[in-house]
Amino acid sequence: KTHEAKDLSLHLKLHAAEKEVGEFRCDMCYKSFSQLNLLRRHQESHVGQVVYECTECDKAFAFPHLLEAHQQSHV
């Protein structure tokens, strides 16, 4: 499903940013950053974007193809 995110920064749950080998990854577009503050600044760019939400879990994505790829993990 899609909707306009009124408070996307809350939705992004910065505390849930995955850290993999020193990388912080945006859960909306999968862009990765070496520092958490850079990720936070980047995530602000998603505010107001159309969001594609997974109906099986609480993940959301900026692009429909990322949602489709993610949904394969539920099969």
Backbone bond lengths (Angstrom), bond angles and torsions (degrees), N, CA, C in turn:
res aa  C-N    CA-C-N  psi(-1)  N-CA   C-N-CA  omega(-1)  CA-C   N-CA-C  phi
1 K - - - 1.459 - - 1.514 108.48 -
2 T 1.299 116.98 156.79 1.459 121.07 179.89 1.517 109.46 -124.42
3 H 1.320 115.98 154.83 1.460 121.84 174.19 1.520 109.11 -165.62
4 E 1.307 115.72 160.98 1.462 120.07 175.05 1.524 107.37 -77.98
5 A 1.296 117.17 129.36 1.463 120.84 179.80 1.516 108.71 -84.91
6 K 1.325 115.95 115.28 1.463 120.13 179.52 1.517 110.82 -80.10
7 D 1.292 115.92 -34.06 1.459 119.04 178.59 1.522 108.22 -135.47
8 L 1.318 114.85 68.40 1.449 120.32 -173.89 1.518 112.78 -64.45
9 S 1.326 116.92 -31.14 1.460 118.10 -178.96 1.524 110.75 -60.03
10 L 1.313 117.63 -35.00 1.466 121.05 175.17 1.516 109.39 -66.10
11 H 1.315 115.97 -45.62 1.456 121.94 -177.27 1.526 111.51 -60.92
12 L 1.296 116.95 -35.57 1.461 120.35 -176.19 1.519 113.09 -67.83
13 K 1.327 116.18 -21.06 1.464 120.88 176.63 1.529 111.41 50.07
14 L 1.298 114.93 72.64 1.461 118.85 -177.46 1.519 112.54 -52.77
15 H 1.328 115.37 -32.02 1.458 118.18 -179.39 1.519 112.13 -66.23
16 A 1.338 117.02 -15.48 1.459 120.36 -178.92 1.525 112.46 -97.52
17 A 1.316 117.66 5.20 1.470 120.26 179.34 1.525 108.56 -59.38
18 E 1.307 115.26 128.39 1.452 119.36 -177.42 1.525 110.41 -78.60
19 K 1.318 115.12 134.12 1.458 119.61 177.52 1.521 107.92 -107.30
20 E 1.309 116.11 117.38 1.454 121.93 179.96 1.522 108.69 -126.54
21 V 1.291 116.66 112.16 1.459 122.61 178.17 1.524 111.04 47.37
22 G 1.322 116.49 53.57 1.452 120.88 176.99 1.509 114.75 76.16
23 E 1.322 118.21 11.90 1.457 120.78 -179.72 1.519 110.38 -112.66
24 F 1.317 115.17 140.97 1.458 122.11 174.90 1.523 106.49 -111.99
25 R 1.331 116.85 122.62 1.459 121.54 -172.06 1.522 111.12 -110.39
26 C 1.321 115.78 134.37 1.457 122.31 175.51 1.523 108.32 -71.40
27 D 1.327 117.03 127.53 1.459 119.26 -179.43 1.523 112.45 -82.30
28 M 1.326 117.42 0.06 1.464 121.13 177.09 1.530 111.86 -93.72
29 C 1.328 117.05 -39.74 1.466 119.48 -174.95 1.526 112.97 -130.99
30 Y 1.322 116.92 -2.28 1.469 124.05 177.58 1.525 114.71 70.20
31 K 1.328 117.68 10.46 1.461 119.37 173.49 1.525 107.20 -67.44
32 S 1.328 117.98 141.44 1.457 119.73 -178.21 1.519 111.89 -116.90
33 F 1.330 113.94 153.81 1.460 122.62 -174.92 1.519 109.33 -135.08
34 S 1.308 115.83 152.81 1.459 120.45 -179.07 1.524 112.40 -83.29
35 Q 1.338 116.81 -17.18 1.466 120.60 -177.99 1.523 110.15 -132.16
36 L 1.340 115.71 143.44 1.459 121.08 -178.59 1.524 111.74 -62.24
37 N 1.330 118.25 -38.03 1.467 119.49 -179.54 1.534 111.52 -64.56
38 L 1.326 117.84 -32.23 1.466 120.77 176.34 1.525 110.81 -69.55
39 L 1.325 116.61 -38.38 1.463 120.37 175.66 1.517 110.24 -62.75
40 R 1.312 117.27 -45.26 1.470 120.55 -179.59 1.526 111.18 -60.08
41 R 1.310 117.05 -43.68 1.467 120.70 178.78 1.534 110.19 -62.54
42 H 1.326 116.01 -43.31 1.466 120.57 178.60 1.525 111.27 -61.86
43 Q 1.324 117.76 -42.93 1.460 121.02 -175.98 1.523 111.99 -63.04
44 E 1.302 117.42 -26.13 1.464 120.15 176.39 1.528 111.06 -63.40
45 S 1.321 117.10 -24.39 1.466 120.14 179.49 1.524 111.94 -69.74
46 H 1.316 117.73 -16.52 1.461 121.44 -180.00 1.527 112.80 -86.25
47 V 1.326 118.31 -10.99 1.464 120.88 -178.74 1.524 109.34 -60.11
48 G 1.317 116.10 130.02 1.452 121.24 179.57 1.514 114.69 88.46
49 Q 1.320 117.98 -7.14 1.459 121.16 178.87 1.525 109.94 -74.66
50 V 1.307 115.43 155.79 1.460 119.95 170.19 1.521 106.92 -67.67
51 V 1.316 116.09 136.55 1.459 121.32 -177.07 1.528 108.91 -114.88
52 Y 1.310 115.85 136.41 1.458 122.31 176.38 1.523 107.11 -106.27
53 E 1.332 116.37 112.55 1.462 121.60 -174.24 1.517 111.49 -102.08
54 C 1.317 114.94 141.45 1.452 121.61 174.32 1.527 108.70 -74.87
55 T 1.320 116.92 135.42 1.462 120.79 179.12 1.524 111.91 -84.08
56 E 1.325 117.21 -7.97 1.463 121.46 -178.87 1.526 113.46 -98.24
57 C 1.325 117.23 -22.91 1.469 120.72 -178.91 1.526 108.53 -148.72
58 D 1.312 117.60 -171.65 1.468 120.79 -175.38 1.524 114.00 -94.12
59 K 1.319 118.19 13.95 1.464 120.57 179.30 1.530 110.47 -76.99
60 A 1.333 115.20 147.46 1.461 121.68 176.88 1.524 108.19 -137.85
61 F 1.324 115.42 152.79 1.453 121.04 -174.15 1.519 110.77 -137.24
62 A 1.324 115.47 153.76 1.461 121.11 -178.72 1.525 111.76 -82.60
63 F 1.326 117.06 -19.48 1.457 121.04 -175.81 1.523 110.19 -129.92
64 P 1.337 117.68 140.42 1.468 119.71 -177.26 1.528 113.62 -62.71
65 H 1.333 117.99 -33.40 1.465 118.71 -179.12 1.526 111.58 -67.21
66 L 1.336 117.81 -29.43 1.461 120.11 175.93 1.526 110.40 -69.80
67 L 1.330 116.94 -39.26 1.463 120.51 176.16 1.524 109.97 -62.29
68 E 1.318 117.02 -45.54 1.464 120.24 -179.39 1.525 111.34 -60.33
69 A 1.318 116.97 -43.02 1.466 120.37 178.36 1.527 110.34 -64.23
70 H 1.326 116.90 -42.13 1.463 121.14 179.20 1.521 111.09 -62.33
71 Q 1.327 117.24 -41.96 1.464 121.03 -176.21 1.522 112.08 -60.94
72 Q 1.310 117.71 -22.33 1.465 120.41 176.22 1.529 111.43 -64.59
73 S 1.328 117.31 -23.42 1.469 119.98 179.07 1.521 111.99 -71.09
74 H 1.318 117.53 -15.00 1.462 121.49 179.78 1.532 112.24 -93.62
75 V 1.323 116.97 -5.09 1.476 120.47 -177.18 1.506 109.74 -82.26
